[in-house]
Amino acid sequence: MNSALPASARMTISDQLARHARSVPDAVALRMDGAERTYRRLDARVDRLASAFRARGVDEGDRVMVMTFNSLEMVETFFACARLGAICVPINFRLHAHEVAYQLSDSGAVLAVVDAALTETFARAWKDAPTVRHCLVLGADDEPIADMDRMDRYEDALRDAPESLPEVAVDLFAPAFIMYTSGTTGRPKGAVLTHYNLLIQTMSRFAHFAPPVDCRVWLINTPLFHIGGLAALLSSILVGGRTVIAKSGRFDPAETVDLLERERVGYCFLVPAQWQAVCDVPDVKDRDWSALRIISWGAAPATKDLLHTMLETFPGAKLLSVFGQTESSAVATVLLGEDALRKIGSVGTPLLNVEVRIVDEHMNDVPQGEVGEIVYRGPSIMTGYWNKPAETAAAFAGGWFHSGDLVRQDEDGYIYVVDRLKDMIISGGENIYSAEVEEALAAHPKVAEVAVVGMPDERWGETPLAVVVPASESDSPTLDELDQWCRSRLAAYKVPRRLAVVSELPRNASGKVRKHELRERAPSLAPKPERSG
């Protein structure tokens, strides 16, 4: 791929790694669960992995899927793709095989890197994804490989690959990642993020976060397949910092406190419920927090009481709230520490290099204080949705990216989220799109009609409520029946935790379900959880 920029002016995410491998080779780039990679070793392994990809037919512009738990090898896969000019496709390891198959087929991935514990799910998906020619299995060093013709152990592939890789002049404006995000149609869409998108995003973040020298150690406690985890990783690599990666799985506040102190972390992002749990650890105020510079949160609002507690617990750190989405390369607006209490409930003001408008359905700016959709433009906004020209055109109607979020703006320019056009539910930091869940539920033989909305939940922030009109008044579906049905079709975190059976769904004059009414009625429709977990 030819670039309009000369080679001397290009700096992809792979180039960022390589320059630190030359300037600070022995500095630790990654650390996780007792293992680490210096910049020199990480760069060398990325070279070998890129060579292994090339030997298996991966070329510039090809897509490589990675489905693993958080790991050092997942990071190596990110950078090996970037070094080759291939496009990395991270996939949520919690997805059902049908969902994985769709993303594999939609992206046209030619190679996959999969954790050994996930090979059963991947194998079922692979049957419906013929473009995938080969798979590298991570963590299967002592286990047999089922399909030796098309599968290799990850470490074997690295060991057998050439140490050096011919340089590839990767275009700064070429796609680096396809990050899948669901939409109102119920089908995930692949947001295409370029090297340039991600470079501008990371540089813009530092304009708000802190001088880079003050924040050299970043803790990633979110999944690396999420845009938030990827953005934090690239921010740390940009400044030659150390990225500490937490294991995937159940969040443990006591372990997180130990990790923050032991690694002398400077930056950490958690959702508010996690920060509350951290602040509740009995001896947390007795720890040494002199290195902690930034405590960040997002995905849900934080209460005044929690913010006061965070400031008391970590007195030397700045508060920072972030808001955005995959299509904006992560962050679109920020709320700085000094405003966190003064503007409680706000998501702040636009990130550097992001311009926003709040508009009506005709792209007219709404008066200050009135509700409208927030639209964005800037160099960190995605280039479009992979292989979806109609959806891309709709998303960029009028020359601005339509976020789907309904907001209002106060007299000082601070933005407050009011609702979501796309009816997205945020549960425990995970995005759940109601249309996708409705599509699965509607196929159940006992369901005539269904609407899915979010309802408040003390533990998860929100939880999915399924409001069902039964096919037969005498044989209504139970929550357990719908649970089993959904778990064979959806990731577990998307499965409704509450059920309400009604005689009809409220609709407006045009026949659309009035979901705002269902959300308002949710506590009375389903006053108590009908199952645990």
C-alpha positions as CSV (number, residue, x, y, z in Angstrom):
1,M,0.0,0.0,0.0
2,N,1.5,3.3,-1.0
3,S,1.4,6.3,1.3
4,A,1.3,9.9,0.5
5,L,3.8,10.4,3.3
6,P,7.5,9.7,2.9
7,A,8.9,6.9,5.0
8,S,10.6,9.4,7.3
9,A,7.3,11.0,8.3
10,R,5.5,7.7,9.1
11,M,5.1,6.4,12.7
12,T,2.6,3.5,13.0
13,I,1.9,1.8,16.3
14,S,4.5,-0.8,15.3
15,D,7.1,1.9,14.7
16,Q,6.4,3.3,18.2
17,L,7.4,-0.1,19.7
18,A,10.5,-0.4,17.5
19,R,11.8,3.1,18.4
20,H,11.6,2.2,22.2
21,A,13.3,-1.1,21.5
22,R,16.3,0.9,20.1
23,S,16.3,3.8,22.7
24,V,15.3,1.9,26.0
25,P,15.8,-1.8,25.1
26,D,16.0,-3.1,28.6
27,A,13.0,-1.1,30.0
28,V,10.1,-3.3,30.8
29,A,7.3,-2.8,28.3
30,L,4.8,-5.4,29.6
31,R,4.2,-7.2,32.8
32,M,1.6,-9.8,33.7
33,D,1.2,-12.4,36.4
34,G,5.0,-12.7,37.0
35,A,5.9,-12.7,33.3
36,E,7.4,-9.7,31.5
37,R,8.7,-8.4,28.2
38,T,11.4,-5.8,27.8
39,Y,11.1,-3.5,24.8
40,R,13.9,-5.4,23.1
41,R,12.4,-8.8,23.7
42,L,8.9,-7.7,22.8
43,D,10.1,-6.2,19.5
44,A,12.0,-9.3,18.6
45,R,9.1,-11.6,19.3
46,V,6.8,-9.3,17.3
47,D,9.3,-9.7,14.4
48,R,9.2,-13.5,14.7
49,L,5.4,-13.6,15.0
50,A,5.0,-11.4,11.9
51,S,7.3,-13.7,10.1
52,A,5.2,-16.7,11.2
53,F,2.1,-14.9,10.0
54,R,3.7,-14.2,6.6
55,A,4.8,-17.9,6.3
56,R,1.1,-18.8,6.7
57,G,0.0,-16.5,3.9
58,V,-0.8,-13.3,5.7
59,D,-0.2,-10.3,3.6
60,E,-0.7,-6.6,3.8
61,G,-4.4,-5.8,4.3
62,D,-5.3,-9.3,5.4
63,R,-7.3,-9.8,8.6
64,V,-6.0,-11.7,11.6
65,M,-8.5,-12.6,14.3
66,V,-7.3,-12.9,17.9
67,M,-9.5,-14.4,20.6
68,T,-7.7,-14.9,23.9
69,F,-7.9,-13.9,27.5
70,N,-5.7,-10.9,28.5
71,S,-2.1,-12.0,27.8
72,L,1.3,-10.8,26.7
73,E,0.8,-12.8,23.5
74,M,-2.4,-10.9,22.6
75,V,-0.3,-7.7,22.7
76,E,2.3,-9.4,20.5
77,T,-0.4,-10.3,18.0
78,F,-1.6,-6.7,17.9
79,F,1.9,-5.4,17.0
80,A,2.8,-8.3,14.6
81,C,-0.3,-7.4,12.5
82,A,0.7,-3.8,12.5
83,R,4.2,-4.6,11.5
84,L,3.0,-6.6,8.5
85,G,0.3,-4.1,7.5
86,A,-2.3,-6.7,8.3
87,I,-5.5,-5.7,10.1
88,C,-6.1,-7.1,13.6
89,V,-9.6,-8.2,14.6
90,P,-9.9,-8.7,18.4
91,I,-12.9,-10.8,19.4
92,N,-14.7,-11.0,22.7
93,F,-13.8,-14.4,24.2
94,R,-17.2,-14.5,25.9
95,L,-19.1,-14.8,22.6
96,H,-21.0,-17.8,21.5
97,A,-19.7,-19.8,18.5
98,H,-22.4,-18.4,16.2
99,E,-21.4,-14.8,17.1
100,V,-17.7,-15.6,16.6
101,A,-18.5,-17.2,13.2
102,Y,-20.3,-14.1,12.1
103,Q,-17.4,-11.8,12.9
104,L,-14.9,-14.2,11.3
105,S,-16.9,-14.3,8.1
106,D,-17.8,-10.6,8.0
107,S,-14.1,-9.6,8.4
108,G,-12.8,-12.3,6.1
109,A,-10.1,-13.2,8.5
110,V,-7.4,-15.5,7.1
111,L,-5.7,-16.5,10.3
112,A,-6.7,-16.8,13.9
113,V,-4.8,-16.7,17.2
114,V,-6.9,-18.5,19.8
115,D,-6.4,-19.4,23.5
116,A,-6.3,-23.2,24.1
117,A,-9.3,-22.9,26.5
118,L,-11.4,-21.3,23.7
119,T,-10.5,-23.8,20.9
120,E,-13.8,-25.7,21.3
121,T,-15.8,-22.5,20.7
122,F,-13.5,-21.5,17.8
123,A,-13.7,-24.9,16.2
124,R,-17.5,-24.7,16.0
125,A,-17.2,-21.2,14.6
126,W,-14.5,-22.2,12.1
127,K,-17.0,-24.5,10.3
128,D,-18.9,-21.5,9.1
129,A,-15.8,-19.3,8.4
130,P,-14.1,-20.8,5.4
131,T,-11.8,-17.8,4.8
132,V,-9.7,-18.8,7.9
133,R,-6.8,-20.9,6.6
134,H,-4.8,-21.4,9.8
135,C,-4.9,-21.1,13.6
136,L,-2.2,-20.6,16.2
137,V,-3.1,-22.0,19.6
138,L,-1.9,-20.1,22.6
139,G,-1.1,-22.1,25.8
140,A,-1.3,-25.6,24.4
141,D,2.4,-26.4,24.9
142,D,1.7,-29.8,26.6
143,E,-1.6,-30.6,24.8
144,P,-2.2,-32.4,21.4
145,I,-3.3,-30.3,18.5
146,A,-6.4,-31.7,16.9
147,D,-5.9,-30.4,13.3
148,M,-2.2,-30.5,12.7
149,D,-2.6,-29.4,9.1
150,R,-4.3,-26.1,9.9
151,M,-3.2,-25.5,13.6
152,D,0.1,-24.9,15.3
153,R,1.2,-24.1,18.8
154,Y,1.9,-20.4,19.2
155,E,5.3,-20.8,20.7
156,D,6.3,-23.5,18.1
157,A,5.4,-21.0,15.3
158,L,7.6,-18.3,16.9
159,R,10.5,-20.7,17.4
160,D,10.5,-21.9,13.8
161,A,10.0,-18.4,12.3
162,P,12.9,-16.3,10.9
163,E,14.4,-13.8,13.4
164,S,14.3,-10.9,11.0
165,L,11.4,-9.6,8.8
166,P,11.8,-7.5,5.7
167,E,10.6,-4.0,6.4
168,V,7.0,-3.2,5.2
169,A,6.2,0.4,4.5
170,V,2.8,0.5,6.2
171,D,0.7,3.4,5.4
172,L,-0.1,5.6,8.4
173,F,-3.7,6.0,7.1
174,A,-4.2,2.2,6.6
175,P,-6.5,0.2,8.8
176,A,-4.9,-1.2,11.9
177,F,-7.9,-2.7,13.7
178,I,-11.5,-3.8,13.0
179,M,-13.2,-3.5,16.4
180,Y,-16.7,-5.0,16.4
181,T,-19.5,-3.1,18.1
182,S,-23.2,-4.0,18.0
183,G,-25.9,-1.8,16.6
184,T,-29.7,-1.3,16.4
185,T,-30.0,-4.0,13.7
186,G,-28.7,-6.6,16.2
187,R,-25.8,-7.5,13.9
188,P,-22.3,-6.4,15.0
189,K,-20.5,-3.8,12.8
190,G,-16.7,-3.7,12.5
191,A,-15.4,-0.2,13.2
192,V,-12.3,0.4,11.1
193,L,-9.6,2.2,13.0
194,T,-6.4,3.4,11.3
195,H,-2.9,3.8,12.7
196,Y,-3.5,7.5,12.4
197,N,-6.8,7.4,14.3
198,L,-5.0,5.6,17.2
199,L,-1.9,7.8,17.1
200,I,-4.0,11.0,17.3
201,Q,-6.2,9.5,20.1
202,T,-3.2,8.6,22.3
203,M,-1.6,12.0,21.8
204,S,-4.8,13.9,22.5
205,R,-5.4,11.9,25.7
206,F,-2.1,13.1,27.1
207,A,-3.1,16.7,26.6
208,H,-5.8,16.2,29.2
209,F,-4.4,13.3,31.3
210,A,-1.0,14.4,32.6
211,P,2.5,15.1,31.4
212,P,3.8,11.7,30.2
213,V,6.8,11.7,32.5
214,D,4.4,11.7,35.5
215,C,2.6,8.6,34.4
216,R,4.9,5.8,33.3
217,V,3.1,2.8,34.6
218,W,-0.4,1.9,33.3
219,L,-2.6,-0.8,34.7
220,I,-5.0,-2.4,32.3
221,N,-7.8,-4.0,34.2
222,T,-10.2,-4.2,31.3
223,P,-10.3,-6.7,28.5
224,L,-7.8,-6.1,25.7
225,F,-10.4,-6.8,23.1
226,H,-12.2,-3.6,24.3
227,I,-11.3,-0.3,22.8
228,G,-10.6,1.0,26.3
229,G,-8.0,-1.6,27.0
230,L,-6.4,-1.1,23.5
231,A,-6.3,2.7,24.0
232,A,-4.6,2.4,27.4
233,L,-2.0,0.0,26.0
234,L,-1.1,2.3,23.1
235,S,-0.9,5.3,25.4
236,S,1.6,3.5,27.6
237,I,3.7,2.3,24.6
238,L,3.7,5.8,23.1
239,V,5.7,7.2,26.0
240,G,7.9,4.0,26.5
241,G,6.0,3.2,29.7
242,R,5.3,-0.1,31.5
243,T,1.9,-1.7,30.9
244,V,0.7,-3.9,33.7
245,I,-2.0,-6.2,32.5
246,A,-4.5,-7.8,34.9
247,K,-5.7,-11.3,34.3
248,S,-9.2,-11.8,32.7
249,G,-11.9,-13.1,35.0
250,R,-13.7,-12.0,38.1
251,F,-12.7,-8.6,39.5
252,D,-10.9,-8.9,42.9
253,P,-10.6,-5.6,44.7
254,A,-8.0,-6.8,47.2
255,E,-5.8,-8.2,44.4
256,T,-6.2,-4.9,42.5
257,V,-5.1,-2.9,45.5
258,D,-2.1,-5.1,45.9
259,L,-1.3,-4.8,42.2
260,L,-1.6,-1.0,42.2
261,E,0.7,-0.6,45.1
262,R,3.3,-3.3,44.2
263,E,3.7,-2.1,40.6
264,R,3.6,1.6,41.6
265,V,0.9,2.2,39.0
266,G,0.5,5.8,37.8
267,Y,-2.7,5.4,35.8
268,C,-5.7,3.2,36.3
269,F,-9.2,3.0,34.8
270,L,-12.0,1.2,36.6
271,V,-15.8,1.5,36.4
272,P,-17.4,3.2,39.4
273,A,-18.6,-0.1,41.0
274,Q,-15.0,-1.3,40.9
275,W,-13.6,1.9,42.4
276,Q,-16.2,1.5,45.2
277,A,-15.0,-2.0,45.9
278,V,-11.4,-0.9,45.9
279,C,-12.1,1.9,48.3
280,D,-13.9,-0.6,50.6
281,V,-10.8,-2.8,51.0
282,P,-10.0,-2.5,54.7
283,D,-6.4,-1.3,54.7
284,V,-6.5,0.7,51.4
285,K,-5.8,4.1,53.0
286,D,-2.7,2.7,54.7
287,R,-1.0,1.8,51.4
288,D,1.7,3.8,49.6
289,W,-0.1,5.7,46.8
290,S,2.7,8.2,46.0
291,A,3.1,6.9,42.5
292,L,-0.6,7.0,41.6
293,R,-1.3,10.1,39.4
294,I,-4.6,9.5,37.7
295,I,-7.7,7.5,38.8
296,S,-10.1,7.3,35.9
297,W,-13.6,6.0,35.5
298,G,-16.3,5.7,32.8
299,A,-19.1,3.5,31.4
300,A,-21.4,4.6,34.2
301,P,-21.9,7.7,36.4
302,A,-20.1,8.0,39.8
303,T,-21.9,9.4,42.8
304,K,-20.7,12.4,44.8
305,D,-20.1,10.2,47.8
306,L,-17.9,7.8,45.7
307,L,-15.9,10.7,44.3
308,H,-15.3,12.1,47.8
309,T,-14.2,8.6,48.9
310,M,-11.8,8.3,46.0
311,L,-10.2,11.6,46.7
312,E,-9.8,10.7,50.4
313,T,-8.4,7.3,49.6
314,F,-6.0,8.5,46.9
315,P,-5.2,12.1,48.0
316,G,-2.3,12.6,45.5
317,A,-4.2,11.4,42.4
318,K,-6.3,13.4,39.9
319,L,-9.9,12.3,39.1
320,L,-10.6,11.8,35.4
321,S,-13.9,10.7,33.8
322,V,-13.9,9.5,30.1
323,F,-16.7,9.0,27.7
324,G,-16.7,7.7,24.1
325,Q,-17.2,4.6,22.0
326,T,-15.3,2.3,19.7
327,E,-15.9,4.5,16.7
328,S,-14.1,7.4,18.3
329,S,-11.0,5.3,19.1
330,A,-12.2,5.3,22.7
331,V,-12.4,8.8,24.3
332,A,-14.6,11.6,22.9
333,T,-15.1,13.7,26.0
334,V,-13.3,14.1,29.3
335,L,-14.3,15.4,32.7
336,L,-11.3,16.7,34.6
337,G,-10.8,16.2,38.3
338,E,-11.5,19.8,39.4
339,D,-14.9,19.5,37.6
340,A,-15.9,16.1,38.8
341,L,-17.9,17.3,41.8
342,R,-18.9,20.7,40.4
343,K,-20.4,19.1,37.3
344,I,-21.6,15.8,38.8
345,G,-23.3,13.6,36.2
346,S,-21.6,15.3,33.3
347,V,-19.3,13.5,30.8
348,G,-17.3,16.7,30.4
349,T,-16.2,18.5,27.4
350,P,-14.7,17.4,24.0
351,L,-11.3,15.7,23.9
352,L,-8.6,17.7,22.1
353,N,-9.0,17.1,18.3
354,V,-12.6,16.2,18.7
355,E,-15.4,18.6,17.6
356,V,-19.0,18.0,18.7
357,R,-22.4,19.3,17.9
358,I,-25.8,18.5,19.5
359,V,-28.4,18.3,16.7
360,D,-32.0,17.3,15.9
361,E,-33.0,14.7,13.4
362,H,-32.5,17.2,10.6
363,M,-28.9,18.1,11.6
364,N,-29.9,21.4,13.0
365,D,-28.2,22.5,16.2
366,V,-30.6,22.4,19.1
367,P,-30.8,25.3,21.6
368,Q,-28.5,25.1,24.6
369,G,-30.0,23.0,27.3
370,E,-32.3,21.0,25.0
371,V,-31.8,17.4,24.2
372,G,-30.3,16.3,20.9
373,E,-28.0,13.7,19.4
374,I,-24.3,14.3,19.9
375,V,-22.3,14.1,16.6
376,Y,-18.5,14.1,16.3
377,R,-15.8,14.8,13.8
378,G,-12.0,14.7,14.1
379,P,-8.9,12.7,13.2
380,S,-9.6,10.0,15.8
381,I,-13.0,9.1,14.4
382,M,-13.2,5.7,12.5
383,T,-13.1,5.6,8.8
384,G,-16.3,3.5,8.6
385,Y,-17.8,0.1,9.1
386,W,-16.1,-2.8,7.5
387,N,-18.0,-4.0,4.4
388,K,-21.1,-2.0,5.3
389,P,-21.4,1.0,3.0
390,A,-25.0,1.8,3.8
391,E,-24.4,1.8,7.6
392,T,-21.3,3.9,7.1
393,A,-23.2,6.4,5.0
394,A,-25.9,6.6,7.7
395,A,-23.4,7.0,10.5
396,F,-21.7,9.9,8.7
397,A,-24.8,11.6,7.3
398,G,-24.2,15.3,7.0
399,G,-20.5,14.9,7.3
400,W,-20.4,14.2,11.1
401,F,-20.3,10.8,12.9
402,H,-23.7,10.1,14.6
403,S,-23.0,8.6,18.0
404,G,-26.6,7.5,18.8
405,D,-26.4,9.2,22.2
406,L,-28.9,11.8,23.3
407,V,-27.4,14.6,25.4
408,R,-27.9,18.1,26.6
409,Q,-25.2,20.8,27.1
410,D,-25.2,23.3,30.0
411,E,-24.3,27.0,29.8
412,D,-20.6,26.2,30.5
413,G,-20.4,23.7,27.6
414,Y,-20.5,20.6,29.8
415,I,-22.3,17.6,28.3
416,Y,-24.8,15.3,30.0
417,V,-26.0,12.0,28.6
418,V,-29.8,11.8,28.7
419,D,-30.6,8.6,26.8
420,R,-29.3,6.4,24.0
421,L,-30.9,6.3,20.6
422,K,-29.6,2.8,20.1
423,D,-31.2,1.5,23.4
424,M,-27.8,0.2,24.6
425,I,-27.6,-1.3,28.0
426,I,-24.3,-1.0,30.0
427,S,-24.1,-3.9,32.4
428,G,-20.9,-4.2,34.4
429,G,-19.0,-2.2,31.8
430,E,-20.2,-4.4,28.9
431,N,-22.3,-3.0,26.1
432,I,-25.6,-4.9,25.5
433,Y,-27.7,-4.0,22.5
434,S,-31.4,-4.6,23.0
435,A,-32.1,-5.4,19.3
436,E,-29.7,-8.3,19.3
437,V,-31.2,-9.8,22.5
438,E,-34.7,-9.3,21.2
439,E,-33.9,-11.1,18.0
440,A,-32.8,-14.2,20.0
441,L,-35.8,-14.1,22.3
442,A,-38.3,-13.6,19.5
443,A,-37.4,-16.9,18.0
444,H,-38.6,-18.8,21.2
445,P,-41.9,-20.6,20.5
446,K,-43.5,-19.3,23.6
447,V,-42.7,-15.6,22.7
448,A,-45.1,-13.6,20.6
449,E,-43.5,-10.2,21.1
450,V,-40.6,-8.9,23.2
451,A,-38.8,-5.7,24.1
452,V,-35.6,-5.6,26.1
453,V,-34.6,-2.6,28.2
454,G,-32.1,-1.8,30.9
455,M,-33.2,-1.5,34.5
456,P,-31.1,-0.2,37.5
457,D,-29.1,-2.8,39.3
458,E,-26.9,-2.2,42.4
459,R,-24.2,-4.6,41.3
460,W,-24.0,-4.1,37.6
461,G,-25.3,-0.6,37.1
462,E,-27.9,-1.9,34.6
463,T,-29.3,-5.3,33.9
464,P,-31.4,-6.5,30.9
465,L,-35.1,-6.8,31.4
466,A,-37.1,-8.9,28.9
467,V,-40.7,-7.7,28.6
468,V,-42.6,-10.5,26.9
469,V,-46.0,-11.0,25.4
470,P,-46.6,-14.7,25.5
471,A,-47.7,-16.7,22.5
472,S,-50.3,-18.4,24.7
473,E,-51.9,-16.8,27.8
474,S,-52.0,-20.2,29.5
475,D,-48.3,-21.1,28.8
476,S,-46.1,-18.1,29.5
477,P,-42.3,-18.7,29.3
478,T,-40.3,-18.7,32.5
479,L,-37.0,-16.9,33.0
480,D,-35.2,-20.2,33.2
481,E,-36.6,-21.3,29.9
482,L,-35.5,-18.0,28.2
483,D,-32.1,-18.2,30.0
484,Q,-31.4,-21.6,28.5
485,W,-32.6,-20.5,25.1
486,C,-30.5,-17.3,25.1
487,R,-27.3,-19.0,26.4
488,S,-27.2,-21.2,23.3
489,R,-27.3,-18.1,21.1
490,L,-25.7,-15.2,23.0
491,A,-22.8,-14.5,25.2
492,A,-23.7,-15.0,28.9
493,Y,-23.5,-11.4,29.9
494,K,-26.2,-10.5,27.3
495,V,-28.8,-12.9,28.7
496,P,-31.7,-11.1,30.5
497,R,-31.6,-11.3,34.3
498,R,-35.2,-10.2,34.7
499,L,-38.5,-11.1,33.0
500,A,-41.9,-9.4,32.9
501,V,-44.9,-11.0,31.2
502,V,-47.4,-8.5,29.8
503,S,-50.5,-8.7,27.7
504,E,-49.3,-6.1,25.2
505,L,-46.3,-3.7,24.6
506,P,-46.9,0.0,24.8
507,R,-46.6,1.6,21.3
508,N,-46.8,5.0,19.8
509,A,-49.0,6.1,16.9
510,S,-46.5,4.7,14.3
511,G,-46.4,1.3,16.0
512,K,-43.0,1.7,17.7
513,V,-42.5,0.3,21.2
514,R,-42.3,3.1,23.8
515,K,-39.2,1.8,25.5
516,H,-38.8,4.9,27.7
517,E,-42.2,3.9,29.2
518,L,-40.9,0.4,29.8
519,R,-37.8,1.7,31.5
520,E,-39.8,3.9,33.7
521,R,-42.1,1.0,34.6
522,A,-39.3,-1.5,35.0
523,P,-39.2,-1.6,38.8
524,S,-42.9,-2.4,39.0
525,L,-42.8,-4.8,36.1
526,A,-40.0,-6.9,37.7
527,P,-39.6,-5.7,41.3
528,K,-37.2,-8.6,42.3
529,P,-34.6,-10.7,40.5
530,E,-36.1,-14.0,39.5
531,R,-32.8,-15.7,39.4
532,S,-29.3,-15.1,40.8
533,G,-26.0,-14.8,39.0
